Amino acid sequence: MKVQVPAHYVSEHLTIDGVVTDLSPDGVFFSSDYLDATGELVRVSIDVPWRSQPIQLRGEVRWVSETSRTGGMGIRFTDVGFEDRVVLSSLGLAWQAEDGRSLPAS
């Protein structure tokens, strides 16, 4: 699902703030000018408006896009629990319900 959600990315080589522009219960596209290599193990924190803390997920960089304005990394999550999957699905659905506008803070 297409979204625009603030997120934080940490790997052995990079620590960056960015935006998740595509979201599913299995992974995200993390939009950024700074890129890691495929296979890199990472942690991604995704802001969720109705939670006091961001959702914390582990994953692996599966692919990299170096295209200008659409650069970033496709990250597949590992070990995602049921509750986290529900939150990710809800976040995507809430974004769609808002027609792509910013989600209201709760």
N, C-alpha and C positions, 0 to 999 in steps of 0.2 A: 504494500500500500504506500502510495506517495504521501509523505509527511514533510514537515520542517520542524524538527525537534532538536533543541540544544543537547549536546553530548560531550563527554570527555573521554579521550582515548589514551591508553597507557600501554607501551610495549617496552622491551628491553632498550630500544633505541629512540623512542619518541614519547613525549607527553604533550598532547595538544587538545585544545578545545575546538570543537567543530559542530557540524550539524548532520543529523541523520536525515537523509532525504528519501529513503525507502526502508520499509520496516515490515518484518514478518516475525512470527514466533520462532523461526529458525535462524534469522540473521538480519543484518542491516547493510545499507550502503552508507558509509561514513564519508561525507564530502569534506575534502581538505586539499590544500596545495602541498602539504607534506605527506609523503607516502612511505610505507614500509614495503618490504618484499613479501611475496606470497609465501605462505607457510609460517609467518611470524605469529607467535602466540600473544594474545592481547587481552586487556580488560577494557570494557566499555561501560561507562556510566551514562544512563539516559535519563534526562529530566522528565518527570511525570507530574503534571500540574496538581493532581489531587493527592499526591503523597508528599510527606515532609522530606523524604530522602529519595535520591535517584535510585533507579533499579541498576544493580551491579551485575554485569554478565561477563563471562569469559568466552573467548572465541579464537578463531584462527583466520588470518587474512587468506581468502581463497582466490581473489583476483584483484587487480589494480588497474585503474583507468587514469591515464596521464593526459587526457584531453583537457584543453583549457576551458575553464568555467564549469566543467563537469567532472573534474578530477576527484579521485577518492579511492576508497577500498571497499570491496565486498567482503563482509565478515560473516562467517558461519559460526553460530553459537555452539558451545559444547556444554553438556551437563545443565541444561535449562530445566528447572523444576516446573511443576504444574502451575503454581501460583504466578511465577514469572511469565509463563506463556499466556496466562489469562490477562495479566497486566499489559503485555505487549499487544495482544489482540484488541483489548479495550482501547489502548492508546491510538492504534490505527483506525479503529471504528469511530472514535470520538473526533479524530482529525477529519475523517471523511464527512461526518455529520456537520462539521463546521464549514464544509465546502472549501477546505484548504486555507481558511483563515487561521490566525493564531488562536490557540485554545485559551479559553478563559481560565484564570487561576482560581482555584477553589479555596 
